[in-house]
């Protein structure tokens, strides 16, 4: 029994429409699946940055020194980001302090901001060293103390530890920590680490998926 020509045409038309819909979905997924888009990227003015000032892409991490995920990101994702994009001038990376874990978060953030104010060249060494001190076991254990900060600072060249401790005790650079809190509110940051590539806040699922971060960066680079 032969099929009606009309039925064949309708079937073919439906197949073509379905393929077009699928193509549109795939294109939209590729371009929009990275996360929430904001009108502009977080400002890195006055923030600790790693990379060229005129880099075409900014990657901003909203992180907490008490956050286990942030420690993992610092140890596993950041080195790849640095090798692939920061060192060649494609990305400027910046860290914004988040105070989700109370007094220890505040103290760690204040210490980092104080180091940055004293000697920006020593900031990243202090930043990574402080994360490395976060215990792998009991995450609720108190470990960010003045003694721990002094110990970390003593091991880093370019830090005047005595002056650092005095400034921390005097809350000299607390305004910088409070400025970060304003940025957290402005971008409605609800978890750490939160990663933004230019004006795109990466979905939670993509935060630890380096391939997703690469795709988001490459999209901003037009690659």
C-alpha positions as CSV (number, residue, x, y, z in Angstrom):
1,X,0.0,0.0,0.0
2,X,1.5,3.3,-1.1
3,X,1.7,6.2,1.3
4,X,-0.1,9.4,0.4
5,X,2.2,12.1,-1.0
6,X,0.6,14.5,1.5
7,X,1.4,12.2,4.4
8,X,5.0,11.9,3.2
9,X,5.3,15.7,3.0
10,X,3.8,16.2,6.4
11,X,6.2,13.6,7.9
12,X,9.2,15.2,6.3
13,X,8.1,18.6,7.4
14,X,7.7,17.4,11.0
15,X,11.2,15.8,10.9
16,X,12.7,19.0,9.6
17,X,10.9,21.2,12.2
18,X,12.0,18.8,15.0
19,X,15.6,19.0,13.8
20,X,15.5,22.8,13.7
21,X,14.0,22.9,17.2
22,X,16.8,20.5,18.4
23,X,19.4,22.7,16.8
24,X,18.1,25.9,18.4
25,X,18.0,24.1,21.8
26,X,21.6,23.0,21.4
27,X,22.8,26.4,20.3
28,X,21.0,28.1,23.2
29,X,22.4,25.5,25.7
30,X,25.9,26.1,24.4
31,X,25.6,29.8,24.8
32,X,23.6,30.1,27.9
33,X,24.3,27.1,30.0
34,X,27.3,28.6,31.9
35,X,25.1,30.4,34.4
36,X,23.4,33.6,35.3
37,X,24.3,36.7,33.2
38,X,24.8,40.1,34.8
39,X,24.9,43.4,33.0
40,X,28.5,43.9,34.0
41,X,31.4,42.0,35.6
42,X,32.4,42.6,39.3
43,X,34.9,45.5,39.6
44,X,38.4,44.4,40.4
45,X,39.5,47.9,41.3
46,X,41.3,47.8,44.6
47,X,41.1,44.0,44.7
48,X,44.0,41.6,44.8
49,X,44.5,40.4,41.2
50,X,46.7,37.9,39.4
51,X,47.4,38.5,35.7
52,X,47.6,41.4,33.3
53,X,45.5,44.4,34.0
54,X,44.4,44.6,30.4
55,X,43.4,41.0,30.1
56,X,40.2,40.6,28.0
57,X,38.6,38.3,30.6
58,X,38.2,38.6,34.3
59,X,37.6,35.6,36.5
60,X,36.4,36.5,40.0
61,X,36.2,34.1,42.8
62,X,33.9,34.9,45.8
63,X,35.5,32.7,48.4
64,X,35.9,32.0,52.1
65,X,39.2,30.8,53.7
66,X,37.1,28.6,55.9
67,X,35.3,27.0,53.0
68,X,36.5,23.4,52.1
69,X,35.3,23.8,48.6
70,X,37.3,27.0,48.2
71,X,40.4,25.2,49.4
72,X,39.8,22.5,46.8
73,X,39.2,25.1,44.1
74,X,42.5,26.8,45.1
75,X,44.4,23.6,45.0
76,X,42.9,21.9,42.0
77,X,41.3,24.4,39.6
78,X,43.3,27.6,40.1
79,X,46.7,26.1,39.0
80,X,45.1,25.0,35.7
81,X,43.5,28.4,35.2
82,X,46.8,30.0,35.9
83,X,48.7,27.8,33.4
84,X,46.2,28.0,30.6
85,X,44.9,31.6,30.8
86,X,46.5,33.8,33.5
87,X,50.1,33.4,32.6
88,X,49.5,34.1,28.9
89,X,47.6,37.3,29.5
90,X,44.1,36.1,28.6
91,X,42.6,36.2,32.1
92,X,43.0,38.5,35.1
93,X,41.9,36.6,38.3
94,X,40.7,38.3,41.5
95,X,39.5,37.0,44.9
96,X,36.6,38.6,46.8
97,X,36.3,37.7,50.5
98,X,33.1,36.1,51.8
99,X,32.4,35.8,55.5
100,X,30.0,32.9,55.7
101,X,31.8,31.2,58.6
102,X,31.7,33.9,61.2
103,X,34.6,35.3,63.1
104,X,37.2,33.0,61.6
105,X,36.2,34.1,58.1
106,X,36.4,37.7,59.2
107,X,39.8,37.3,60.7
108,X,41.2,35.5,57.7
109,X,39.8,38.0,55.3
110,X,41.1,40.9,57.4
111,X,44.5,39.3,57.5
112,X,44.6,38.8,53.7
113,X,43.5,42.4,53.1
114,X,46.2,43.6,55.5
115,X,48.9,41.6,53.7
116,X,47.7,43.0,50.4
117,X,47.8,46.6,51.7
118,X,51.2,46.1,53.1
119,X,52.8,44.3,50.1
120,X,50.6,43.2,47.1
121,X,53.5,41.1,45.8
122,X,53.2,38.9,48.9
123,X,49.4,38.6,48.8
124,X,49.1,35.4,46.7
125,X,51.7,33.5,48.6
126,X,49.8,34.3,51.8
127,X,46.5,33.5,50.1
128,X,47.6,30.0,49.0
129,X,49.5,29.3,52.2
130,X,46.5,30.1,54.3
131,X,44.3,27.8,52.3
132,X,46.9,25.1,52.7
133,X,46.6,25.4,56.5
134,X,42.8,24.6,56.4
135,X,42.5,21.1,58.0
136,X,41.2,18.3,55.8
137,X,39.3,16.6,58.7
138,X,36.9,18.4,61.0
139,X,35.8,21.4,59.1
140,X,34.1,22.9,62.1
141,X,37.3,23.0,64.1
142,X,38.6,26.4,64.9
143,X,41.9,27.0,63.1
144,X,42.0,30.6,61.9
145,X,43.7,32.3,64.9
146,X,46.1,35.1,65.4
147,X,48.8,32.6,66.1
148,X,48.1,30.7,62.8
149,X,48.2,33.9,60.8
150,X,51.5,34.9,62.4
151,X,52.9,31.5,61.7
152,X,51.9,31.7,58.0
153,X,53.1,35.3,57.6
154,X,56.5,34.4,59.1
155,X,57.0,31.9,56.4
156,X,56.5,34.4,53.5
157,X,59.1,36.7,52.2
158,X,58.1,40.3,52.0
159,X,55.7,40.5,54.9
160,X,56.5,42.6,58.0
161,X,54.8,40.2,60.5
162,X,55.0,42.6,63.4
163,X,53.3,45.4,61.5
164,X,50.8,42.9,60.1
165,X,49.6,41.8,63.5
166,X,49.3,45.3,64.8
167,X,47.2,46.3,61.8
168,X,45.0,43.3,62.2
169,X,44.4,44.0,65.9
170,X,43.6,47.6,65.1
171,X,41.1,46.6,62.2
172,X,43.0,49.0,60.0
173,X,41.8,47.5,56.8
174,X,38.3,46.4,57.8
175,X,36.8,48.8,55.3
176,X,38.2,46.6,52.5
177,X,36.4,43.6,54.0
178,X,33.2,45.5,54.3
179,X,33.6,46.6,50.7
180,X,33.7,42.9,49.7
181,X,30.5,42.3,51.6
182,X,28.8,45.0,49.6
183,X,29.8,43.3,46.4
184,X,28.5,40.0,47.7
185,X,25.1,41.6,48.2
186,X,25.2,43.3,44.9
187,X,25.8,40.0,43.0
188,X,23.6,37.9,45.4
189,X,26.3,35.5,46.2
190,X,24.8,32.6,48.2
191,X,27.5,29.9,48.2
192,X,31.3,29.6,48.0
193,X,33.2,29.3,45.9
194,X,31.1,31.3,43.4
195,X,33.0,31.9,40.1
196,X,32.2,34.7,37.7
197,X,33.7,34.9,34.2
198,X,33.3,38.5,33.1
199,X,29.5,39.0,33.8
200,X,28.6,35.4,33.9
201,X,28.1,33.6,37.3
202,X,29.0,30.0,36.6
203,X,26.3,27.4,37.7
204,X,27.1,25.4,40.8
205,X,27.5,22.3,38.6
206,X,30.2,24.0,36.6
207,X,32.2,25.5,39.4
208,X,34.4,22.4,39.8
209,X,34.2,21.3,36.1
210,X,37.2,22.9,34.6
211,X,36.0,22.2,31.1
212,X,32.9,24.3,31.8
213,X,35.1,27.2,33.0
214,X,37.3,26.8,29.9
215,X,34.3,27.0,27.6
216,X,33.0,30.1,29.4
217,X,36.3,31.8,29.1
218,X,36.8,30.8,25.5
219,X,33.3,32.1,24.7
220,X,34.3,35.5,26.1
221,X,37.5,35.3,24.1
222,X,35.5,34.6,21.0
223,X,37.2,31.2,20.4
